[in-house]
């Protein structure tokens, strides 16, 4: 009986793999409750389970401020502060935030933290002390001073939810950090960047801007040395009412961005902008595009009926798109000799008729043709 009793009260008699298998069947709440059974069980959870299972941790207090109390959070952080790599704590109450700031997380490289109240300058500075090796950060709130520059190792920054950041603050952040990706879409008015600022911006690999911020690229002096040689992805977000910035960008694409744009995605824009920009005879770089993705746009006959206009195009995807007549779709399929793939997913297009089927049968090379029914949502 004593041996049996020892097995029951001493959880450490099972190895790490056993406990991880057991805890795979338990909820987050169950694991925390298990740690309260006895000091032995708490030690078991903190040594075997929590550091391994929660290297990537996400907790949201949005709908339940009591989802984890202070004592549970302390037990959790005591266990994972050395090992957690990704941390997402949303709508964190003040008391929980004060506890979080008492720790230092040396291995955390990506973090998203929002508070139950707006985040201010002092909060950002505190986080920089607790997360010294952070690489990816998406702060939010009403902080204005460039405290974000205190994250000296930061590479990926999203500022979209920073309500009161000013251009001058952004410029100081840009100069202080060596960013690889930057997401803005916050400024409605911009002024030209200084040479050093433009040079820093041009080193970024992934860049998200709205049409106003796009002026920093589209109006760039193409004779300068600020060519975006590292840029792998450019996302133009928000309203495109001022579409001349897009036209300027497309006009100067070869001079501004030295690499070929092999993939373009167009999403949620009006037919007039599609008419303006999808013209390979006008914008030479479009002939180098191999993959074109269209999301929620009109499948225009004048633009897409002859895909062979785009000399390098091999794959054409439509998601949640619509056609006013069947002629554009018929023309697209009929004139698709150079394409390897055409895909319609959840698109409002008319039925594929005999003309389309005949064109598909007469192709010299096979075509991967995908067509999924319109969404029911």
N, C-alpha and C positions, 0 to 999 in steps of 0.2 A: 504493500500500500504506500509506503514511503517513496518508492521509486516512481510509482504512478503519480503521486502527488507532486513530485519534483518535476515531472514532465509537464504537468498542467501549469505550474506557477513559474516555470523558467522558460520563457519563449526563446531564449538564445540557444536552446538545445537544437533548434532548427537553423539551418544555414541561410545565407542571404537569398539564394535562388528559391528556396521553399517559401520564404516570406514574400518575395516579389511575386511569385505565382499566386499565393493566397490573396495578396492585395490587389492583383489584377481584377479580382471579382468584387472588390469593395469600392464604394464611392469615396470621394475626397473627404466628406464628412465622417464616414465610417472609420477611415484611417486615423483621423484626428481623435475620434472617440476611443479608438483602440489604445492610443497613447496615454489615455487617462485611466486605464484599468489599474495600473500599478507602476511604480518606478521602473520595474523590470521591463514592462511592455513599452514604456516611454523610451527607455534606452534602446530597445530593439528597433522601434520605429525610427529613432534618430540615427542609429548606426546603419541599419540594413535597408530601410525602405525609403525614407524621405529624400536623402541625398541623391539616390539613384533615380527614383520615380519622378522627381520634380526638378530636373535640370531645366525644363521649360515650363514655367508656371504662369497660369492666367487665372485671375480672380476678379470678378466684377461685383461691386457693392450697389449697383444701380437700382435694382429692384428689391434688395434685401440688405440693409445696413448691418444686420446682425448675422450675416452668413458665416462670419468667422470673428470670434471675439479676440480681445487683446492677448489673452493667455494662449489661445490657439496659434495666433500669429507669432507670438514669441517662440513657442515650441517649433513652429515651422521654420522661422528664420534662423534660430539657433542650429537647426539641422542642415540648412541648405546654403548659408551665406558664402561658404567656401566653394560651392560647386555649381550653383545656378548660373545658366548661360543666358537665358531669355526670361524677362520678367515683365508681366503685364498686370498692373493693378489699377483698375478703373473705378472712379468715384470713391477714392479712398477717404475715409473719415479722418478728421484732424488728429485724433488720438493715435490712430494706426500709423499715420504719416510721421508723427513724432517718434514713434517706436522704430519705424523703418530707418530714420535718419541716424539712429544710434549705432547702426551696423556699417560695415564696409564690405563691398561685394567685389572682390578682385577678379573674378572670372566672368562677370556679367558684361556682355558686349552689346546686347540689344535690350532696350527698355522702352516701355510705354507706361507712363504714370499720369493719371488724371485725378484731381482731388474733388471732394464734394463741394468745394468752393473754387473760385478762380485761383490760378497759380501766379505768384508774384516773384519779384527778383530774388528775394531771400530764399525762396523755395528752390529755385534753380541752382543757386550757389550751394545750398545744402546737398542737393542731389549730386552735384559735381564732386563733392568730397566723399560721398558714399559710393559712387560708381566711377572710380578713377580710370578705368580702362574701357569705357563705353565707346562703341563704334557706331551704333545706330540709335537715334533718338527722335521722338516725335512729341515735343512738348506742346502744351496748350495753356491758355489763360491770358492774363493781362499784364504780364511782365513786359517792360519796354527797354531796359538797358541790356547791353549785349553780354549778360552773365553767361550765356550759352557758350561763349568763347573760352570759358574756363574748362570745358571738356576738351582737353588738349589732343586726345586721340580720336576724336569724332570724325567719321568718314561719310556717314549717311544721315542727312538732316531733313526733317519735314517741318516747315514753319506755317503750314496752312491754317492751323487752329490758334495761332498767336495773334490775338485781337488788336493789340496796340503797338506792335513792333513798327518802327519807323525806318525809312530808307537809310538814314545815317547809322542806325543800329545794325541794319543788315549789312551795310558796307564794312563796318568794323568786324562783324562776324566772318564775312567772306575773306577778309585779309588775315584774320587770326587762325583760321582752320584750313586744313588741306582736305577738302571734301571730294568724294568720288560721286556722290549723288545728292541732288538738292531738289526739293519740292517746295514751290512757292504758291502761286495763285492767291496772293494776298493783297498786292498793291494795285490800286486803280490809276495811279499816276506815277510815272517814273521820270527820272532825269538821267542823262548820259552817265555812265560809269567812268571813273578815272582809269588811266592806263593800267595801274597795278590791280585794280578791282576787276577790270575786264580780263586781264591775264589770268587771274585766279578762276574766274567763271569759266574760262575757255578750257581749263584742265579737267572739268567735271565730265564723268562718263554717262551719267543718267540725269536728265534735267527736265523738270516739269514747270512750265510757265503759263500764265494767262496771256491774252492777246496784248495787254498793255506792257507786261514784262518782256514780251517777245521783242519789243523794240531794241532791247539790249543786244539782240543777235541780228535781227532783220535789218537794222540801220547801221550795222557795223561797217566801218571803212575797210573794204576788201583789200586795200593795199597795205594794211597794217599787218603786224606779226601775230595778231590774236586769232589765229585759225583754230577751230575746234577739232583738233586732231584726235583727241581722246573720246569724243562723244560717240556713244553706242546707241543711246535711246533719247529721243526728244519727244516730250508729250506736251501738246498745247491744250490746256484745260480751260473750262469756263466758256463764257459767251464769246462768239466770234463775230460780233457786230462790226468791229473795225477790221475787216478782212484784208485791208491793204497791207497790214503787217505780214499776213500769210503770203500774199503775192510777192512782197519784197523778199521774204525769206526764200521762196521758191526760185525767184529770179537770181538770187545770189548764192544759191545752195552750193554750187561747185566751188565757189571762192571762199565761202565761210566754213563749210564742212568738207574737209578734203576726202573723207572716206565715201565710198558709194553707199547710197541708201538702198539696201537690198530688201527691206520690208517696210511697208507703210500701212498704218491703220487709220481709217477715217470713221469717226463715230459721231452720231447725233448732230449732223450739220445739214443745212438747207441745200436744196438743189442748186441755188444760185452760186454758192461757194464751190460745189462740186464742178459746176460748169467752168468756173474761173480757174481752178487749180489742176484739174485732171486733164491737162492738155500737153501730151508729150512733145508735140511740135513746138510748143512755146517754152516748156521747161524740160530741157534736155536730160536732166538727171533722172526723170521718170522712166526713161528707156533702160535704166539699169536696175529698176525695181523688179525683183523676182517673185515676191509674195505680196499680194494686196488683200487687206482685210477691210471689209465694209460692215459697219454696225449701224442699224437703224437709219438707213438713208434710202432715197428713192433710186431704184435701178433705172437710170436714165438711158433712153435709147441712143441719144447722141454721144454719150460717154462710153457706155459699155457694149454697144452692139458690135463693135469691132475691136476686141481685145488685142488683136494682132498689131494695133497701133503702138502698144507698149512692147517694144522689141524684146526686152528681156523677161517679160512676165511669164511665169510658169504655173503659179498657183493663185486661185481667185476664190475668196471666201466671202459669203454673205450671211450675216446673222441678223435676224429680226428686221430684214429689209422688205421692201414692197415695190411692186411694179404697177404702173397705171395701165399698162397694156401688155399684151403678150409679145409684142414685136421686139422689145428690148431683150427679153429672155431668149426668144427664138433666134434672134440675130447673134446674141452672145454665144450660144451653143453651136450654131451653124458655122461661125467664123472662129472657132477655137482650136484650129489645127496645132498651134504651137503650145497650147496649155497642156499640162500634165494632170491638173486637178481643178474641178469646179465643185464648190460645195454651197448648198442652200440649207441653212438650218433655221427653223422657225420663221420662215419667210412667207409673206403673203404674195405669192406668185401664182399665175394662172397655170392650168394643167400643161404638162409637157405634151406637145402634139406630135403628129406624124413627121412633120418637117424636122423637128429636133431629133427624133429617133433615127431618121434617115441620115442626118448629118453625123450622128454618133456612129452608125454602122459603116459609113464611108471613110472614116478617119484612117490615116495611114498608121498612126500609133494609137494604142489604147488610151482611154481617158478614165481617170478615177472620177466618177460622178456621184456625189452624195446629195440626197434630197430628203430632208426630214419634214414632217408635217408642221403646220403652224402651231404655235404655242396655244394651249387652252387657257392660260392664265390671263 
